[in-house]
Amino acid sequence: MVATAARTSPDHGFHEGELLVQQRSGVDLEARRLERMLDLPDLSGGAERFLADRTFAVLTGRGPDGRLWTSPLRGPAGFLRGSGRTLHIATRPVEGDPLHELALGEQVALVAIEFSARRRVRVNGRLSAIGADSMVVDVDQAYGNCPQYISRRSFGPLAPTGAEAAPVELGSTLTDEDRALIGSADTFFLGTAHPDRGADSSHRGGPRGFVTTEGAQLWWPDLPGNNMFNSLGNLAVDPAAALLFVDWTDGSVLALSGTAEVEWHAPVSVDDTGRRVRFTTESVVRRQDVALRAEDVARDGEMR
């Protein structure tokens, strides 16, 4: 049985939080040239072909607990099928995942990545239908991002259909093992949301160790990007945030839900943007998924 919800459409263009961060960063004129990327999307053509070839994506939304979470999705090529303003997803987050029981009508966001070619597409919208092993998103925004900070990696085989899900561990604090995973990461995923525009799911990358943990908090430098500031703009309006870390060697998944804020400081080098994001952990989910094992094939100096 498939439950469905009616489509509603938000306004388009940059919202107040994005404009605020763009102006404070001094890039509002550069960002204005990119605003057309936020026009009503069309997933036909190149976007359709890109999504159809993907086997990995990351989904952001609010779970039954009301918290914002970011969760991995794996499936065979073709599990993402876009057409016009609709995205069909032939899977759901695994049982026990905070987003396994997403509510119909929930604002969700997805980022699909091809690590090997360092390409990614972001899709934001509203969950309009839910089946036993499927979801449909009415899409309000869809656009590509540059290849910066994406480390090349190649996934192993998918788990057999019907394979038993790994146990899920819930917590509220970071363990030493969590901090070790975070400290060795060159990749994580950030989920944010705007009360009217909906959720956003983005990729964050950098040299290993670019994320620092300090007790229940962790922070990372905001590296130069496309100057749209979708994530930071959301945080300027709503501090709810979700992080997803994966140990690609064994498939360990660390999902964090909490709040985040943008901290501004005087740049100390030409590479310093004067921005960093500080996240406070409130809830933790740990599990393991062998389908997320991947071989690191990055080459020295290639990440940027």
C-alpha positions as CSV (number, residue, x, y, z in Angstrom):
1,M,0.0,0.0,0.0
2,V,1.3,3.5,-0.9
3,A,0.2,6.5,1.1
4,T,0.2,9.9,-0.7
5,A,0.2,13.6,0.1
6,A,-0.8,16.7,-1.9
7,R,2.0,18.9,-3.4
8,T,2.6,22.3,-2.0
9,S,5.3,24.7,-3.4
10,P,7.5,27.2,-1.4
11,D,8.7,30.5,-2.7
12,H,12.0,30.3,-4.7
13,G,15.2,32.3,-4.7
14,F,17.4,32.8,-1.7
15,H,15.7,33.1,1.7
16,E,16.6,35.5,4.5
17,G,19.2,33.3,6.1
18,E,21.1,32.7,2.9
19,L,21.1,36.4,2.1
20,L,22.4,37.3,5.6
21,V,25.4,34.9,5.3
22,Q,26.1,36.0,1.8
23,Q,26.2,39.6,2.8
24,R,28.3,39.1,5.9
25,S,30.7,37.1,3.8
26,G,30.9,39.8,1.1
27,V,29.8,37.6,-1.7
28,D,26.2,38.7,-2.3
29,L,26.9,39.9,-5.8
30,E,28.6,36.6,-6.8
31,A,25.8,34.6,-5.2
32,R,23.1,36.5,-7.1
33,R,24.4,35.1,-10.4
34,L,23.6,31.6,-9.1
35,E,20.1,32.3,-7.8
36,R,18.5,30.9,-11.0
37,M,19.7,27.5,-9.8
38,L,16.9,27.6,-7.3
39,D,14.2,28.0,-9.9
40,L,11.6,25.2,-10.3
41,P,13.6,22.1,-11.2
42,D,13.4,19.7,-14.1
43,L,14.9,16.3,-13.4
44,S,14.8,15.2,-17.0
45,G,17.9,15.0,-19.2
46,G,21.3,15.1,-17.5
47,A,20.0,15.1,-14.0
48,E,17.8,12.1,-14.7
49,R,20.7,10.1,-16.2
50,F,23.0,11.0,-13.3
51,L,20.5,10.0,-10.6
52,A,19.7,6.7,-12.5
53,D,23.3,5.6,-12.3
54,R,23.8,6.3,-8.6
55,T,24.0,3.6,-5.9
56,F,24.5,5.9,-2.9
57,A,22.7,8.9,-1.5
58,V,22.1,10.6,1.8
59,L,18.6,11.7,3.0
60,T,17.8,14.4,5.6
61,G,14.4,14.8,7.3
62,R,12.7,14.8,10.7
63,G,12.1,11.5,12.3
64,P,9.1,10.5,14.6
65,D,11.1,12.0,17.5
66,G,10.9,15.4,15.9
67,R,14.7,15.6,15.5
68,L,16.5,16.3,12.3
69,W,18.5,13.3,11.1
70,T,20.7,12.5,8.1
71,S,20.8,8.8,6.9
72,P,22.5,6.8,4.2
73,L,20.7,5.2,1.3
74,R,22.1,2.3,-0.8
75,G,20.6,0.6,-3.8
76,P,21.4,-0.8,-7.2
77,A,21.7,1.6,-10.1
78,G,18.2,2.8,-11.0
79,F,17.0,3.0,-7.4
80,L,16.8,6.8,-7.9
81,R,14.5,7.8,-10.8
82,G,13.9,11.4,-11.5
83,S,11.4,12.9,-14.0
84,G,10.2,16.4,-14.2
85,R,9.6,17.5,-10.6
86,T,9.3,14.0,-9.1
87,L,11.9,11.8,-7.6
88,H,11.1,8.1,-7.1
89,I,13.3,6.3,-4.5
90,A,13.1,2.5,-4.6
91,T,14.2,2.0,-1.0
92,R,13.8,3.4,2.5
93,P,16.2,3.9,5.4
94,V,16.8,0.6,7.1
95,E,14.8,-0.6,10.0
96,G,16.0,1.0,13.2
97,D,17.3,4.1,11.4
98,P,15.8,7.4,12.8
99,L,14.3,8.1,9.4
100,H,12.9,4.6,8.8
101,E,9.4,5.8,9.7
102,L,9.3,9.2,7.9
103,A,5.9,10.9,8.0
104,L,4.0,11.5,4.8
105,G,4.3,15.2,3.8
106,E,7.7,15.5,5.6
107,Q,10.1,18.0,4.1
108,V,13.1,16.0,3.0
109,A,16.4,16.5,1.1
110,L,18.7,14.2,-0.7
111,V,22.3,14.5,-2.0
112,A,23.3,11.8,-4.5
113,I,27.1,11.4,-5.0
114,E,29.3,9.7,-7.5
115,F,32.5,9.6,-5.5
116,S,34.6,8.1,-8.2
117,A,33.9,11.0,-10.6
118,R,33.5,13.6,-7.8
119,R,30.0,14.7,-8.8
120,R,27.0,15.4,-6.7
121,V,23.4,16.6,-7.1
122,R,21.1,18.0,-4.3
123,V,17.4,17.4,-4.4
124,N,15.0,19.1,-1.9
125,G,11.2,18.7,-1.6
126,R,8.4,17.0,0.2
127,L,7.6,13.3,0.7
128,S,4.4,12.8,-1.3
129,A,4.1,9.0,-1.2
130,I,5.5,6.1,1.0
131,G,5.4,2.4,0.1
132,A,6.8,-0.6,1.9
133,D,10.2,-0.2,0.2
134,S,9.8,3.1,-1.7
135,M,9.3,6.8,-1.4
136,V,8.3,9.6,-3.7
137,V,9.5,13.2,-3.4
138,D,7.8,16.2,-5.0
139,V,10.9,18.2,-5.8
140,D,11.1,22.0,-5.2
141,Q,14.9,22.4,-5.8
142,A,17.5,20.4,-7.6
143,Y,21.0,21.4,-8.7
144,G,24.5,20.2,-9.0
145,N,27.6,21.2,-6.9
146,C,31.2,21.5,-7.8
147,P,33.6,18.6,-7.1
148,Q,35.6,20.4,-4.4
149,Y,36.5,18.3,-1.3
150,I,35.1,15.0,-2.6
151,S,37.4,12.1,-2.0
152,R,37.3,9.4,-4.6
153,R,36.1,6.0,-3.3
154,S,34.5,2.9,-4.7
155,F,31.7,0.9,-3.0
156,G,31.7,-2.8,-2.4
157,P,28.7,-5.1,-3.2
158,L,25.3,-4.5,-1.8
159,A,24.0,-6.7,1.0
160,P,21.7,-9.5,-0.2
161,T,18.0,-8.7,-0.4
162,G,16.4,-9.6,2.9
163,A,19.7,-9.5,4.9
164,E,19.2,-8.9,8.6
165,A,19.7,-5.3,9.7
166,A,22.5,-4.7,12.2
167,P,21.5,-3.7,15.7
168,V,21.1,0.0,16.4
169,E,22.7,1.6,19.5
170,L,21.1,4.8,20.8
171,G,22.9,7.4,23.0
172,S,23.2,11.0,23.9
173,T,27.0,11.5,24.3
174,L,30.0,10.9,22.2
175,T,32.3,8.0,23.1
176,D,36.0,7.7,22.5
177,E,35.3,5.5,19.5
178,D,33.0,8.1,18.1
179,R,35.6,10.8,18.5
180,A,38.2,8.6,16.8
181,L,35.9,8.1,13.8
182,I,35.2,11.8,13.5
183,G,38.8,12.7,13.9
184,S,39.9,10.4,11.0
185,A,37.1,11.5,8.6
186,D,37.7,13.2,5.3
187,T,33.9,13.2,4.6
188,F,30.7,13.8,6.4
189,F,27.2,14.9,5.6
190,L,25.3,17.8,7.0
191,G,21.5,18.1,7.3
192,T,19.8,21.5,8.0
193,A,16.3,22.9,7.6
194,H,14.4,26.1,7.0
195,P,10.9,26.3,8.6
196,D,9.3,27.3,5.2
197,R,11.8,26.2,2.6
198,G,12.3,22.7,4.0
199,A,15.3,20.4,4.5
200,D,18.8,20.5,2.9
201,S,21.4,17.7,2.7
202,S,24.9,18.5,1.8
203,H,28.4,16.9,1.6
204,R,31.3,18.2,3.6
205,G,34.9,17.2,2.9
206,G,38.4,18.2,3.7
207,P,41.8,16.7,4.8
208,R,41.6,14.0,7.4
209,G,41.2,15.5,10.8
210,F,39.4,18.7,9.6
211,V,36.6,18.1,12.1
212,T,37.6,18.7,15.8
213,T,35.8,17.3,18.8
214,E,35.6,19.2,22.1
215,G,33.5,17.3,24.7
216,A,29.9,17.1,23.4
217,Q,30.7,19.6,20.7
218,L,32.6,19.4,17.4
219,W,33.5,22.0,14.9
220,W,34.9,22.4,11.4
221,P,36.1,25.3,9.2
222,D,33.7,26.4,6.5
223,L,35.8,25.9,3.4
224,P,35.3,28.0,0.3
225,G,32.4,26.8,-1.9
226,N,29.8,28.1,-4.3
227,N,28.8,31.1,-2.1
228,M,25.1,30.1,-2.0
229,F,25.3,29.2,1.7
230,N,22.3,26.9,1.7
231,S,23.4,25.1,4.8
232,L,24.8,28.1,6.7
233,G,21.8,30.1,5.7
234,N,19.4,27.6,7.2
235,L,21.4,27.6,10.4
236,A,21.1,31.4,10.6
237,V,17.3,30.8,10.8
238,D,17.0,27.4,12.5
239,P,19.9,25.9,14.6
240,A,18.6,22.3,14.1
241,A,21.3,20.2,12.5
242,A,22.2,16.5,11.7
243,L,25.5,15.0,10.9
244,L,26.4,11.6,9.4
245,F,29.8,10.0,9.5
246,V,30.7,6.7,8.0
247,D,33.8,4.6,8.5
248,W,34.2,3.4,4.9
249,T,36.5,0.5,5.9
250,D,34.0,-1.4,8.0
251,G,30.7,0.4,7.3
252,S,30.3,1.8,10.8
253,V,27.6,4.6,10.8
254,L,27.5,7.4,13.3
255,A,24.5,9.7,13.1
256,L,24.3,12.8,15.3
257,S,21.3,15.1,15.9
258,G,21.6,18.4,17.7
259,T,22.1,22.1,17.0
260,A,24.7,24.1,15.2
261,E,25.8,27.7,14.8
262,V,28.1,29.7,12.5
263,E,31.0,31.3,14.3
264,W,32.7,34.3,12.7
265,H,36.3,35.3,13.3
266,A,39.1,37.3,11.7
267,P,40.8,35.2,9.0
268,V,44.3,34.1,10.0
269,S,45.5,33.0,6.5
270,V,44.5,33.4,2.8
271,D,42.7,30.0,3.0
272,D,40.7,31.0,6.1
273,T,37.1,32.1,5.3
274,G,36.5,33.6,8.7
275,R,33.7,31.1,9.3
276,R,33.4,27.9,11.2
277,V,30.5,25.8,12.3
278,R,30.1,24.5,15.9
279,F,27.8,21.6,16.5
280,T,26.4,20.5,19.9
281,T,25.5,16.8,20.1
282,E,22.1,16.0,21.7
283,S,21.3,12.5,20.3
284,V,23.5,9.7,18.8
285,V,22.7,6.7,16.7
286,R,25.3,4.0,15.9
287,R,25.0,1.0,13.7
288,Q,27.0,-0.9,11.0
289,D,26.1,-1.5,7.4
290,V,28.5,-3.6,5.3
291,A,26.9,-2.1,2.1
292,L,28.7,1.2,3.0
293,R,32.2,-0.3,2.9
294,A,34.2,1.5,0.2
295,E,37.7,1.5,-1.1
296,D,39.5,4.8,-0.9
297,V,41.0,5.5,-4.3
298,A,41.9,9.2,-3.8
299,R,45.1,10.4,-5.2
300,D,47.4,12.9,-3.4
301,G,46.5,16.5,-4.0
302,E,43.3,15.6,-5.9
303,M,40.7,16.4,-3.3
304,R,40.7,20.1,-4.1
